[in-house]
Amino acid sequence: GEEVKIARIIMSSIEHVTLLLQPIGALLLEELVDDPDLGMFATTFPLREDKQKTVFKMEQLFDSWKGLKKPAHFDKAIVALDMAFEKKHVTEDQYDEWFPKLEEMERKCYVESKYSRRRDYLFTTAKESPLTTWFFLDKESPDTEEGKRLRKEILEFLASNKPEKLNNTDYVNMSNFDSSWIAQWALDLLGMRFMKSSIPEDQFLRAAWGNMLLDAGKCERLVKEFKTISMPVIPQDDLLRWEAYDMMEKNGIKFNLEDYNRLFNGTPSLPQAVQDAARSFNGVGALPGLLRRQAEQEKSAEMLLATLSFVSDFAVNDLGINHTKVKNKNDTVLAVMHHHLYPDSTKPPVLYDNQKVGYETCQMCLVRKLQPWNELKLDACKRNHHYCRWCMKDSMSSAISRGCCPGRDENNNECGAKATRREMELAGVERDIIYSVMEDRIRDHFNSLDDWNPCDAPGCIGGRSNVKKKFYTCRLCTKMVTEDGGASDPTIPRRLLQGLDGTTVMRGEGVFRECYHCATRYEKGNACSTITCAQCKQQFNMTFGNEQMTHRFDEQGIGPQRYVPLKEGLLWKLGVFKDRKGKPLQLGQSLTEAQAAEVVRRAKLKLPEFDG
């Protein structure tokens, strides 16, 4: 509209000036070079309706770009060229000619730049495009003092961008997915420096260092090194040491039991260790070391479910990383189970390099040129299908590819290579889609087992195999599952059998017993032992039946059941109300201490019949 007309008048005026005074044109071009967007506009905006004339020819601008002094300027020039190509202001031939030239000039400019300029460039890109930084950091020589210093500074900066510091709403941002994984790679590279030296003081580096030692099976060295540190020990350190001692015990390596007891005040358990490790994982980025090793070492997916049952439903992140995040058990379970079935690589991906394989256009969108920071290939793909990350994101998010490689073979058959969680995150797939894909894959795995019986609890991916009864306990959520709608639920007879014995729990809270008058089941609350049955409306004492109905509070707990209900209930049918000779007791009978003890003994013998 009017803006185009105004722009054309301004550009036409500039053209007349530059034609009359060539030095002015040179100065103007020099200014436009510093702002690639304006430079590209000046070389692509048509002065005439037939699009035949511009202020400068593109060759003039590109020739001027050869003199750019900063790598960041080349980044802007590449973006400007991209935008011009997408708007069809630049032909494909022009794009194909100049894009690799700009890339080559950028690399040359970076290598030839001074230390301070390279440093500033890497710090800037680390905030916006961590993978770009990772690529250029690889160009720094680890053999020179400058290279060592720069690598250390940038790695520490990348490592500080921990995934726990990101907001949940930021996870849809591709760069944040990059940050979470790159932070871990950076930590690993930094931690590797300490593999042959002393223990690092920084808590994040110490975690990376400790996990590397445990991955390598060097549990003895980890225990030894921790004895030398003077800095405050955080819960994360205790988790590493506990796993090291656990590894030593499994491998038959002797250790000082007094040191162990002094550190842990007794014997910490795997359930507590798994729960603590889960608190440091918020659903994105690398798994905590202990959970990753559990997933890799466990041969059976079903037994891994049993280990993951120790993770609490909601775990507050209190390992010194972030005290405010609260996450759901399902995230941890799905991520660990998926790693067991489709392992995430802990190593940085092999970066695509134009110099090695030649210049390429993404074969899916046919627009974007593949770069080290925008190209993605799945590790499981054996056919070298690689596309830009935007195309991979769209394809893996769709119902067709659904987390798989979208490529096809020479016979037009789907590739079908499955992406790992890390690869889906690096592609920028939304978190909800990633976890939906993982859940479907895990369920498909378990359902493919011949003797698998799934759990019927909403949202639970667990279950149990090799079930020989009408009921079973889910490996994951420990819910009792029945095949007859609850009729064979063993939790009721089991709790009634257990309730025949006494308990030291204050006021006997939680004990199951039957009403003396009608055998209706009741759970003892935090109140007195005499209650009114809601079924028959009569009062009874939960210890003595029809006797001693004083409204006293048994603060020290309640004793064994000293009565047989007047009517036949579930306990009567189970046959536990008998004397020592096996003779049935009478309905409504009060029991002596000896008779009550015999009933309890018979109940304990019955209990194994109702184990899940």
N, C-alpha and C positions, 0 to 999 in steps of 0.2 A: 504494500500500500504506500502511504505517504513516506514511511521510513525508508523504503527502497529507493524512492525518487530522490529523497534528500541525500542518501548515501551515494547515489549515482552522481549527483551534482558535485558533492564534495570530492569524490574520487576523480571526477573529470577535471576539476580545478587542479587537483594535485598533479594529474597527468600533464596538463599544460605547463605547470611550473617546472616539472622535472624534464620536460622536453626542451624548454628554453634554457634552463640552468642545470646542466648535468651535475655539478657539485652538490646542489640542493637535493637532487634525486639520490645521490650517494649517501648523503647525511640521513635522509628520510629512510632509506633502506636499512641503514645501520640501526636506526631506532626501532624499526619494525623487527629486526633480527632479535633484539632483546625481548620482544613480546611475540612469540611464535604464533599466537592466535591472530593478532593483527596482521602479521606478516603473511600468514596463509590467506587471510581475508583479502589482502591487497593483491595477491597473485591469482585468486580464484573468482573474485567478484567481477561480473561482466559490466563494462562501461556501456556497451551497446546491447540492444535487445537481441541481436543475433549471437550474443555470447562469444564474439570473436576477439574482443579487445579488453585487456586488463591494464592496470597501472604498471605492474612489473610482470615479467615472465617468471614462471616457476623456477627455471634454471638459474635466474639471477638470485632468487631467494635461497635456493639450495646451495648455491656457490657461496653465498654469504654465511650460511649456517656452518660451513666448514671451519669458520673462525670462532665458533662458540668456545668459551673458556671453561664453562662449568658443566659437569655431567647432568645436573638438574635441568639445564636449558635444553639438552637433548631429549629428556623425558617430555618436556612441554612440546617440543617440536614433533615428537612421535605422536603424542595425543592430538595435536593440531592436524597432523596428516591423516590420522585415523578418522577424525570428525569430517574432514574434507572428503575423504573417500566414501564414508557412509552417506554423505549428502550428494554424492555423485559430482562433486566439483573437481575431482581428480580421477583420471581414468585408471583402470586396473593396471595397464602397462606402466603408467607413471608411478603408481603406488608400488608395484613390484620392483621397479628400478630403484626408488629412493628409500624405501623402508629399510632394506638390509644395509644400505650405505649409512643411514643415520645410526643404526645399531652399531655398526663397525666403528663409526666416528665416536660414538658414546663410550664404547669400551676403551678405545685408544685414548680419549680424553681423560677417562677415569684413571687409567694406568699412569698417564703422564702428569696427572695433577699432583699438587703438593699434598703432604700429609694432612694438613688442616682442612684443605678443601675436600679431600676424600672422606675425612672424618665427619665433616658437616653434612655431606651428601648422604652418608650411611645413616646418620642419626635422623635425618629428615625422612628418608624412605622407610626407616624402621617403624615409624608411627603410621604411615599410610599403606605401605605394601611390604610386609615383612619378608615375603618370598623374594622380592627384588633385592632386598638387603642381603638375604642369604646367598643369592647368586653372586653378587659383587664381592661379598666377603670371601667367597671361595677364590677370588682372584688375588687376594692378599697373600703374600708369601709368608709361611710360618717360620721361615729360616732367618728373616731379617728382624732387627730390633723393632723397626717401625711396624712391620707386619704383625709381629707378636703383640705389640702394645695395642694396635688398632683392633685386632681380632678379639683381644680380651675385653676392651672397652665396649665394643658393639655386642659381643655375646652376653656380657653382663646386663646391658640395656635390654636386649631381647628377652633374657631370662627373667628380668624383673616384671615383664608383662605377663604375670601369671593369670591363668584362666579364672581363678577364684576372684580376681579383682574386677572381672567384667560383670555387668548387670545382665540379668536374665533376658531383658529385652534386646540386648546387643547380640545375642547368639545368632540372629538371622543375618548378621553382617559377615560376609565372607572373610574379611580381614581379621575378624576376631577369632574365627575358627583357626585361621593361620596362626594367630598369635599364641593360642593355647598349645598347639603342637610345636611351634618353633621355639616357644619358651622352654619346652621340655628338651628339645634337641640341643638348645644352647646350654642348658643346665648340664646335660650329659657330656657335652664337649668340655665344659669347664671342669666338671667333676672328674673327667678322665685324667686331667693334669695331676690329680691327687692319687691316682691309682698306685703309683710307685713312690709316693711321698707321704706326708703326714695328713692327718684328718683335717678337712677344711672347717673354718669357724662359722661361716655363713650357714644358716639353718637349711636353706634351699639347696645349696651346694652339697651340704652334708647328706641330705636325703638322696641326691643324685649319686653321690659317691658311695653311700651305703648300699643302695640298690644295685649298683654295678658290681660291688664286691659279692653280694648275695647271688646275683645272676651268674657270676663266675664260680660260685661255690666256695668263696674264701671267707667262710663264717668265722674261723679262728682268728683271722687277722682283724676282722671288724670288732670282735670282742676285745682283742688286745689293744687296738687303737683307741677305743672308747675309754679305756682306763687311763689314758694319758691326757684327756682333755680337761681344761679348767673352766671353760665357758659353761653357762647354765644349760642343763639338759632339758629338752622339751619332750612332751609325750611322743612326738614323732620319732625321736631318738630311741625311746624305750621300745617302740614297736620294732625298729630295726634290730635292736639287741635281743629282744625276745625271739624274733624269727631266726636270728643267728644261733642262739642257744637251742632252739627247737631243731634246726638243721643239724647241729652237732649231735644232738641226742639220736636223731634218726640215722645218722651215719656212723653211730657207735664211737664218736669222739669224746673222750673224757674231758670234763671241765670241773672247776671248783664249785661245788654245790653251795658253799657258804656265800660266795660272791653272788650266785644266782638268787638265793633267798634274800640276801641283803638288798639287791636291786628291785626285786618284785614282791617282797613281803609274802612269800609263799609261792604258789604255783599258778601263774596266769594261764588261762585256757585259750584254745583256738577261737571259741565263740567271742571272747572279749577282744582278741586281736583283730578278728574279721570286722567286728562292729567298729572298732577304733579306726581301722583303715578306711572303712566306708565313709566315715565322716569327712575325709579329706578329698572326696570325689563329688563333684557337683554335676555330673552328667555330660561333660564335654572335655575333650583333651585326653591325655594319656591316663591309663588306669593307675591307681596306687600300686607300688611294687608288690606288696604282699598279695593283693587280689589278682594281679597279673600272673604271678608265679603259681598261685593256687589253680588258676584256670589252665595254665600250661602243663602243670604236673599231674593234675587229676585225669585219669584215663577214662572215667565214666562220667557222662554228662549228668546222669541221675544222682551220683554221689556228690557232684559239685553243687547240685541243688540243695542237698543236705547241709553242705558247708555254708551256703548262702542263706539258709534259714536263720542263721545267727544274726543277720543284719536286722536291726530294729526298723519298724515301719517308718519312723521319722528320726533322722539322726542330725543333731546340731553339730555344725563344723566347729569343733573346739580344739583343734590341734595346732593352734597358734597361727593359722592361715587366715581364717575368716570366721568370726564369731556370729555373724548375722545370717548366714545362709542356712536354710532348712530344706532338705531334699527328701524325696520319697524313696522308699526301699526299691520300688520297681525299677528305677533308673539304674541303680547299681547292679541289680540282679540281671537285667537285660544286657547291660554292657559287658559284664563278666562272662555270662553264658555265651554271648555272641563272640567274644574273644576266644573262648574255648573251641567254638565251631569254625570261626573264620578269623584267625589271629590278626591283630593289628601289628604292623611292623613298628618297632621302636626306633628304627633308623630313618634319617631324612630321606625323602624320595630322590631318585636320580633325576637331576634337573635336565630338562630338554635344552640342548645347545645347538643353535642354528649352524655354528661352525662345523659341527660334526655330521649332521644329517642333512644339511641343506635347508634352503628357505621353503617354508610350507604355509599353506592356508588351511585353516580348519576345514576338514572334508564334510562337516555337517552343516555349518552355517554358510560356508564358502565366502566369508567376509573377513573374519578375524585372522590375523597372522599369529602363528604359535610362538609364544615367548616362554622363557624359563619360568615366569611367574604367572602364566595363564594357561599352561598346557597341563593335561592330566591323563595318565594312563594307569589302568588298574593292574595291580601286581598279578592278579589271577588270570589276566588276559594273555593268552599265548600267541595272539595274532598281530600284536603291535598296533592295536587300535588306539589312537590318541587324538583327543579333540580339545578344544578350548574349554575351560572350566564352566563357562556359562552354558554351553551346549550340554555338557555332562550333567550339570545341575538340572536343567530342564528335562533331559531324558530320564535321569534316575528318579526324578520326582513324579514322573508320569506313571499312569497305571500300566502302561505297556512294558517299559523297561524295569521299573520298580526296583531300583537299587542295583541294577545290572549294567554291564557294558552294552551300549546301544549299537555296537558295530555288527557287521555281518561278514560271513566268509565268502569265498569265491562262488559258492553255490546259493548264495543269498539266504543262508541259514543264520539264525540269530546266534551271536557269540555266547551270550548267557553268563559270562564271567561275573561272579558276584563281588560287589564292592565291599570293602571292610568299613567299619564305622569311621575310621580315620579318613578314608578316601571320600566317603559321603560328606563328612564335615569339611574337608578341604575343597570339595566342589561347591560348598555353600548350600547344600540341601537343608531345608528347614528341619529343626530339631524334632518336631512332632512326627514328621515323615520318616526321619531316620529311625526313631524308636518304634514306629509302627512296622517298618520293614524288618527290623531285628526281631520283634515279637513274632511276626508271621513265620520267619525262618526257623526260630527256635521251636515254635509249636509244630511246624511241619516235620522237624527232626524227630521230636518225641512221638508224634502220631505215626511216623513210619516204622516205629518199633512194634514187633508182633504182639508183645505182651504188655503194652503200655495202657495204663488206666489213668486218664486225666483227672485233675482236681476240678470240682464244680464250684469253687469259690470264685466270685467275680474278679476278673483281672489277674488271677493266679495262673502262671504258666507251668506249675508243678504237677505232681501226680505220683504214681508208683508203679513199678513193674512187678511181674511175677506174683500177683495177688491170688491167694488161694481161699480167701474167705469172702463173705458178703460185705465186708467193710475193710477200709485201709486208711492209714494216715498219710496225708500228702507230705512228700519229702521237703517241700519248700515252706508252705504256710502252716504245716502240722495240723491242718483241719482234718477232722474225721469225716471220711466220705463213705456213703453207703450205696449199695446198688438197689435198694428197695424203698427209697424215699425216706429213710430214717428209721424204719422199723427195726433194723438190726444194729442201730447205733450203739456201740459198746460203751460209749462214755457214760451212759446212764447207769447200767448195772455196775460198771466199774466204780463210779463215784458212790453208789449206794453201798457196795461191798467195802470200800475204803471208809465210808462214814460209820460203819459198825464199830470201828476202833475209836479210841479217844484221841484228842488233839490238844496241844499246848497253845494253839493260836488263841489270842484274847477273845473271850466270849464264844469260842468255837465257830467263828465266822467262816462260812464257806462249806461247812459240813452238810452232806446230803443224808436225810433220814426220812422214814415213812411215818405218816400220821398214825397214832395208836388206834384210832377209831375206824378209819376207812382206808388206810394204806396209801393215801395220796402222798406223792413225793414233795419234799420241802428242802430248800437250801437255807441253812442257818444264817441269819443276818447279824448285824452288830447291835443286838438287843438282848433282852432276857431270854431264858431258855423255855419259858412257858408261852405258847402261842395259841391263837384261835384258828382252827383249820378253815380255810375259805370254802372247802367242799362240803364238809359235814357240819360246820359251824360250832364244833365242840373244841374245848381246850385240851391240850396235852403237853406234857413236859418232854423235851427232845432227848432227855437222858433216861428218865424214869417212867415215861408213858403216862399212866393214869394216877401217878403218885407224886408227892412233893411239888405240887403246883404253886410254889411261891415265886413271886416275880423277882428273883435274885439275878444279879449279873455275875456270870462266871468269868471273872477277869483273868484267871489262870488257865482258862480253857475248859473243856468238858470231857467227862470220862466216856468209856464204852457204852453202847446202847444196852439198856437193862430191861428191855421189854420185847415181846412179840406182838405185832399188831393184831387187832381183833379179827381183821379180814385178811384173806389171802392176797398178798401183793407180790411184787416182782421178787423180793428177797425170799419169800416163802417158796415160790416156784423154783428158785435157784437151789433150794435144799440146804441152806446153811443153818437153819434153826433146828439143830439136833444136839443130843447130849454126847458124851464121850463114847458111848456104846453104839451110836448111830441111830438111836431112837428119836423120832420127831418130838419136838416140844409142842406144847399146846398153844392154840391161838389165844391171845390176850394174856399170856403168862408173864409174870414178872421174873427176872433172871437174877440169880446170885452172881457174885463176882466170878466164881469158877465157871458157871454156865456161860456168862458173857464172854469170858476168855476163850472158851471152846468155840463159840460162834465166830469170834474174830479169827481164830486159827483156821476154821473151815473157809471163811471168806478169803483169806490170803491164799489158800490153795486154789480157789476158784479164779482169782484175778488173772493169771496167765492166759485163760481162755478168751479174754477180751482185749488182749494186746493187739495193736494195729500193725 
